[in-house]
Amino acid sequence: MAEPTRVVADLLVERLRAWHVPRVFGASGDGVEGIVAALQRAGGKPAFVQARHEETAGFMATGHAKYSGGVGVCLATQGPGAIHLLGGLYDAKLDGKPVVAIVGQQLEGPYGAAYREIELLRLFSDVCEFVRVASTAEQVPSLIDRAFRTAVATRSPTCVIVPQQLQTAAVPDLPPRSDGVFSMAPGLPPARVMPHEEDLNAAAQLLGAGRRVAMLVGQGGYGAADEIVALADRVGAGITTSLLGKPVLDERLPFHTGVMGELGTTASAQLLGGCDTLLLVGTNDPWTDYYPMPGQAAVIQIDIDGRRVANRYPVDVPLIGDAAETLRALLDRVPQRANREWRETIEVSFDRWWSDATARADAPAEPMNPQHVLRELSPRLPWDSAVAVDVGSVTYWYARHVQLPPGVPAHLSSTLGATGCSLPYGIAAKLAAPDRPVVVLAGDGAMQLNGLAELVTVANRWHEWADPRFVVLVLNNRDQAGMSQTQRGAGQVAVPEAQRLPDVPYAGWARLLGMHGLRIDRPEMMGAAWDEALAADRPTLIEAVVDASVPLSPPDQPFADLRGLLADRAEDGGEVASRARAELVRERADGGDDLT
């Protein structure tokens, strides 16, 4: 019997396998049917994970990159399928994660008259660092390799477009090549990146001279927790994190003030408002209104990507390098100069905020306070779990009230802020590590956007998981509460027709799919519900009926009034601004360390 003909799609799948791709997330369609068939012939290496929609496939690929540290791969056909991928790819771009998109293209007749034709090169040119169309079989291995190398080196999405006719073409005799691919560490260039000696010395001098040192840690601090804490102890610094940096450190450290920014803590705003020296570690956090006022603090920034240095805030000493190695080099240069008075002030400030936050979470609401729901989860989170968080009011409650166990990964669409990311992220996290429990935190807006559909994916796959625990929390408040409260805070009138949501029986839908479903509307039942869900023998959806009117209450912006004054006076030459800033700095230098 003659051997089956090897086609170009088989060649593409072989390159994916050479790059150790475990799974491809996508939706089938006529433009990629050749690739889907080749994945089936490959016997699940890599596996094809069918999403309910191409957009969620893109989020799954980004989630895979975030939770596994590898390269996420997604697949879509041309036309609307390709368009739907953009949300997930922009999420990867803005959060700096490597993703490779493979897009099919069906061409019928002369180019320019094809059905559902879209200029794919133009469509993907902004979001992807590398976009190419394969036109011959010989190009496919090289284009796949280049897409992976570019995605890894630039921490960004890339795209290879493969016409349908090429996918099913027989593979000609190609030149021999090695099947081995030397994989680079995901997200990092292959070289050792370290700052110059003179820059390290200058940074160490500023840190050593600082009286009130603050550290703002982002996702670039992953893998450097020990070095961050050691340097903070060396100089008596307080630590705050960006939302993406929340899982980097143990938030129970007494000098850790929690997340900064609008959805963060008052203690973090006070830390940054009172510091005279600021060390930024792997962060590109956009909440610039919560940074110290320009001119108030000496600033050092560590980042492996020089494009991000001083992107958000003026920097005195830039340090281009890997966070862990750069911090170790600083430790060798910074003298022991702990300021216990500053540290004690920080700790008192956080304790005061935590007490206030506890009181707010315990405040009565109708029928239940959403803050209480998240507070009840915090002490129950398994030490080996993974957490996926959606965008909306649930993000605020997660940022403030959930203290992650050390080492627990937690991700969300932070920079893009794409609603509907949590279920796809959770699925990607579970497929990457089927033996660890996953907790998904979402609002009812996200569930109605795409979560109800992706519960079908969970129901279809959970029997294969070594640990079946997959807990989905839905805050059911019948309102897009995050948007409504933001509008009210800006003095706008919320439009009920646009903000109100239908009351959907989320727990009942989960039960219809063969999962466990709990509907909770009494605060005294919430703890037991979490216990039941985290001990269940199948995925569980907790529908928590909560009050949409509980205020988000962002912390006060430090120097908000003064910033407005300075902006008003800038057109007059900035003399008033300079005097005001100098006066403020003198007051802080003379007085004090009181964060209040």
Secondary structure by P-SEA (a helix, b strand, c coil): cccccccaaaaaaaaaaaacccbbbbccccccaaaaaaaaaaccccbbbbcccaaaaaaaaaaaaaacccbbbbbbbcaaaaaaaaaaaaaaaaabbbbbbbbbbbbccccccccccccccccccccccbbbbbccccaaaaaaaaaaaaaaaacbbbbbbbccccccccccccccccccccccccccccccccccaaaaaaaaaaaaaccbbbbbbcccccccaaaaaaaaaaabbbbbbccccccccccccccccccccccccaaaaaaaacccbbbbcccccccccccccccccbbbbbbcccccccccccccccccccaaaaaaaaaacccccccaaaaaaaaaaaaaaaaaaaaaaacccccccaaaaaaaacccccccbbbbbbccaaaaaaacccccccccccccccccccccaaaaaaaaaaaacccbbbbbbbcaaaaaaccccaaaaaaaccccccccbbbbbbbccccaaaaaaaaaaaccccccccccccccaaaaaaaaacbbbbbbccccaaaaaaaaaaacccbbbbbcccccccccccccccaaaaaaaaaaaccccaaaaaaaaaaaaaaaaacccccc
